[in-house]
Amino acid sequence: MVQRKQKTTVIILAIVICLPTALSVAVAFLSAPSTKGVSAIGGAKYNGILLASETTAELSDRAEVKSVEDTINAIGEVTYPDSKGAIGAAREAYDALSRERKEQVENYDVLTAAEDKYRQLGQEATAKKGLSVGAIAGIVGGSIVGITSIILLVFFLLKKEEKDKK
């Protein structure tokens, strides 16, 4: 009777321990995305579906990388100044990734090319405009203050020299 109780206890423990794992495998098998043409990260494939040896964290990591790639692709044709927000969002999303995830982003070159193009378009737009009204006003104001300071300095030096002669 004691041996039968021990066997029953062992069976119950095995079921309690294995059931959640078996359910996780079944859920992962049924809900995992198809991976045709994509290699499994530490997971076995069955009929194009990732099996449960790929952890939820690994699926989340791939989803995060895919999200950043989609954000980069959303930049589209670079125009100045309209693309500033899209490029900034893509850069921010990429910079938020860990070093390992950054290495997995396949279209990082698209982001850097967009940043370079935006910078170039900005420089061209600035060169065409010349100086802004604010810049011109700053130059004129600074010049007036500078000339006035020099005149006052010369005035006070002459006045001091005159006073020293007396």
C-alpha positions as CSV (number, residue, x, y, z in Angstrom):
1,M,0.0,0.0,0.0
2,V,2.8,2.4,0.8
3,Q,4.6,1.7,-2.5
4,R,1.4,2.4,-4.4
5,K,0.9,5.7,-2.6
6,Q,4.5,6.7,-3.5
7,K,3.9,5.8,-7.1
8,T,0.7,7.8,-7.2
9,T,2.5,10.7,-5.6
10,V,5.3,10.5,-8.2
11,I,2.8,10.4,-11.0
12,I,0.8,13.3,-9.6
13,L,4.1,15.4,-9.2
14,A,5.1,14.5,-12.8
15,I,1.8,15.7,-14.1
16,V,1.9,18.9,-12.0
17,I,5.4,19.6,-13.2
18,C,5.0,18.6,-16.9
19,L,1.5,19.9,-17.6
20,P,2.3,23.6,-17.7
21,T,5.3,22.9,-19.9
22,A,3.2,20.8,-22.2
23,L,0.5,23.5,-22.4
24,S,3.2,26.1,-23.1
25,V,4.5,24.0,-26.0
26,A,1.0,23.5,-27.4
27,V,0.2,27.2,-27.1
28,A,3.5,28.2,-28.7
29,F,3.0,25.6,-31.5
30,L,-0.5,26.8,-32.2
31,S,0.1,30.6,-32.0
32,A,3.7,30.8,-33.3
33,P,4.1,32.8,-36.6
34,S,5.1,31.0,-39.7
35,T,8.9,31.2,-40.3
36,K,9.4,30.2,-43.9
37,G,12.7,31.6,-45.0
38,V,13.5,32.6,-41.4
39,S,15.9,30.7,-39.3
40,A,14.7,29.7,-35.8
41,I,16.7,31.2,-32.9
42,G,17.5,28.1,-30.9
43,G,14.2,26.5,-31.9
44,A,13.2,23.6,-34.0
45,K,10.8,24.0,-36.9
46,Y,7.8,21.8,-37.8
47,N,6.1,22.5,-41.0
48,G,7.2,26.2,-41.1
49,I,6.1,26.9,-37.5
50,L,8.5,27.7,-34.7
51,L,8.4,25.2,-31.8
52,A,8.5,26.1,-28.1
53,S,12.2,26.0,-27.7
54,E,12.2,29.6,-28.9
55,T,11.4,31.6,-25.9
56,T,8.9,34.3,-25.6
57,A,11.9,36.7,-25.0
58,E,13.5,35.7,-28.3
59,L,10.1,36.2,-30.1
60,S,9.9,39.6,-28.4
61,D,13.4,40.5,-29.4
62,R,12.7,39.7,-33.1
63,A,9.5,41.7,-32.9
64,E,11.4,44.6,-31.5
65,V,14.0,44.5,-34.3
66,K,11.2,44.1,-36.8
67,S,9.4,47.2,-35.4
68,V,12.6,49.2,-35.7
69,E,13.1,48.0,-39.3
70,D,9.5,49.0,-40.1
71,T,10.1,52.5,-38.5
72,I,13.2,52.9,-40.7
73,N,11.3,51.8,-43.8
74,A,8.5,54.3,-43.0
75,I,11.0,57.2,-43.6
76,G,10.3,56.9,-47.3
77,E,11.7,59.6,-49.7
78,V,13.7,62.1,-47.7
79,T,12.6,65.7,-48.1
80,Y,13.6,68.8,-46.1
81,P,12.1,69.7,-43.6
82,D,9.2,67.2,-43.7
83,S,11.3,64.0,-43.0
84,K,12.7,65.3,-39.7
85,G,10.1,63.6,-37.5
86,A,10.3,60.2,-39.3
87,I,14.1,60.2,-39.3
88,G,14.2,61.2,-35.6
89,A,11.7,58.5,-34.6
90,A,13.7,55.9,-36.5
91,R,17.0,57.0,-34.9
92,E,15.4,57.0,-31.5
93,A,14.0,53.6,-32.0
94,Y,17.3,52.2,-33.2
95,D,19.3,53.8,-30.4
96,A,17.0,52.3,-27.8
97,L,18.0,48.7,-28.9
98,S,20.7,46.7,-27.2
99,R,23.9,46.2,-29.0
100,E,22.9,42.7,-29.9
101,R,19.6,43.8,-31.3
102,K,21.2,46.6,-33.3
103,E,23.4,44.0,-35.1
104,Q,20.2,42.3,-36.2
105,V,18.7,45.4,-37.9
106,E,19.1,44.7,-41.6
107,N,18.2,48.2,-42.9
108,Y,20.4,50.4,-40.7
109,D,22.1,51.6,-43.9
110,V,18.7,53.0,-45.0
111,L,18.6,55.1,-41.8
112,T,22.1,56.5,-42.1
113,A,21.5,57.3,-45.8
114,A,18.3,59.1,-44.9
115,E,20.2,61.1,-42.2
116,D,22.9,62.0,-44.6
117,K,20.4,63.0,-47.3
118,Y,18.4,65.1,-44.8
119,R,21.6,66.9,-43.6
120,Q,22.6,67.6,-47.2
121,L,19.2,68.9,-48.1
122,G,19.3,71.1,-45.0
123,Q,22.6,72.6,-45.9
124,E,21.5,73.3,-49.5
125,A,18.3,75.0,-48.2
126,T,20.4,77.1,-45.8
127,A,22.9,78.0,-48.5
128,K,20.1,79.2,-50.8
129,K,18.5,81.4,-48.2
130,G,21.6,83.2,-47.1
131,L,21.5,85.0,-43.8
132,S,18.2,85.1,-42.0
133,V,16.7,88.3,-40.8
134,G,17.6,87.5,-37.2
135,A,21.2,86.8,-38.1
136,I,21.4,90.2,-40.0
137,A,19.8,92.0,-37.1
138,G,22.3,90.3,-34.7
139,I,25.2,91.4,-36.8
140,V,24.0,95.0,-37.1
141,G,23.2,95.2,-33.4
142,G,26.6,93.8,-32.4
143,S,28.4,96.1,-34.8
144,I,26.6,99.2,-33.3
145,V,27.4,98.1,-29.8
146,G,31.0,97.4,-30.7
147,I,31.5,100.8,-32.4
148,T,29.8,102.6,-29.6
149,S,32.1,100.8,-27.1
150,I,35.2,101.9,-29.0
151,I,34.0,105.5,-29.2
152,L,33.3,105.6,-25.5
153,L,36.7,104.0,-24.7
154,V,38.5,106.6,-26.9
155,F,36.5,109.4,-25.3
156,F,37.3,108.4,-21.7
157,L,41.0,107.8,-22.6
158,L,41.2,111.3,-24.1
159,K,39.4,112.8,-21.1
160,K,41.8,111.1,-18.7
161,E,44.8,112.2,-20.7
162,E,43.6,115.8,-20.6
163,K,43.0,115.6,-16.9
164,D,46.5,114.2,-16.4
165,K,48.1,117.1,-18.3
166,K,46.5,119.7,-15.9
